[in-house]
């Protein structure tokens, strides 16, 4: 097994589009067999991280990110974080980072926000939401006022994914623009549903009322009206 | 029929206004029979205005069904392959006797149309959740081909979107009710007694794709085909919509599909969970078994019923009951209208009822498929907390609940 894994790690150096994926399959097998072997896991992670620091092809680094999605730890964050600004690898870096349950990830994603182009920023915002990063509420709230409506809308949806009371408050005080009001409405209602389920009818009601006051689309208006009715029950 | 009263009044007012204007100008008011309704075909103002997103193999069939349904006024098509897009537009125009069907490459433009009541979606699986959610946010009812989701997290979010916006959202497996009658009837009638287990034989799992680059056809929007999936170079086999799952089709590859496990799995697991009446539940335990190197899975439901996958010695849809023991007969749920699952959806769009394959039930089926894939991939048994939508005591398995989407796509 070790010899096969060695060959697979070596194959990553030149693993490009069109090469049979079976040559790197021992990596997937090692992920399974090392599940209860912390030392072997650490070794595997270290060897994969090392590939990210080489000139290996995009396909190879993508394959490494797929593996780190499953086994990556805080140790992988310093190698993955620089890739967030790489147009070709930013998504695959998030592919790993988004699912690694280490606090360092949230910090790395927040740190990358001001350093990346608009499209990549939307991806990072989305990952912060998917991770429900509580520490990201403040930077996401700031992005609600971004001049790019796509970024502001993404920040709204991310806050809707986080669904904390703080996220709801950030959305309630947001100033909806033409390109963001439906996203803010949708995210606000996601928060309101969580508040309602938790028994916080007052905060949920205030959220729905704010949505209605923002003159949203008919779909959002109908949804908020139903939400208000649910609060009254 | 348009469930939005504002739309209805607008169209009726239009007919009324144009009729009055024609009379004032001295023209004879000739309104074609098709505009007034004919036989069982309602007037346009009472039809469900529809568009289709993803019109390849399955989408083409769905288009045909909806286009030929007298309840539907079909007005828009969306597809990332130019040749397919043109063919479908011509098909719709030919049926409608005009050139009015609008063609879109970007589904968001279709969803932005306020006159459209409902959409059917048959894009590759990695697109489904985003498009269902966006359609709900735009106030559209949705008929989406199975499997309705690509990840576990998507299931929760599509159901939430449907409920938040009060939309009728139907999953797309016609086989659940139509193919398994001989199995459903004795289960629901009580003839088989209390049900212990049912087996499903389906596969395989999808695999990683690393096909070489090819020249992308000029009329193919590759970025929109990939959408939220990891970037990869165009290859005709990567995006081929044929029904194979052994390579050479997007159904074979894990960035776009769960393979046979979710493709036929959505049918078989859907039929099985319906037959043994656990379609409103999700499994609590997923046990990976190994018999002489042959891996198989047991899904245990909270009510004790066992659903197995590829269990040695058991056939597909083989039920284990308790003959001789009594069980009360239950009324079998049916479609809301004759004409199959599409007609069921349309009837529910009119009545605002829940379709037979309501999205929550469809998601419960696909959850089985996803749970099975994760257990096979990790090579171990799992415990699933349906209320929390997470695995219990297995942080690594929880990493498989979702995956990052390529920017700028977001659920």
Interface residues (C-beta under 8 A of the other chain):
Chain A: X15 X17 X18 X19 X20 X21 X32 X35 X59 X62 X63 X66 X69 X70 X71 X88 X90 X91 X92 X94 X95 X97 X98 X99 X100 X101 X119 X120 X122 X123 X126 X127 X129 X130 X150 X154 X157 X158 X161 X182 X186 X189 X190 X193 X217 X218 X219 X220 X222 X223 X226 X227
Chain B: X4 X6 X136 X137 X138 X139 X153 X160 X164 X165 X166 X207 X208 X209 X210 X211 X212 X213 X230 X231 X232 X233 X378 X379 X380 X395 X396 X398 X399 X400 X402 X403 X404 X405 X406 X407 X408 X409 X410 X411
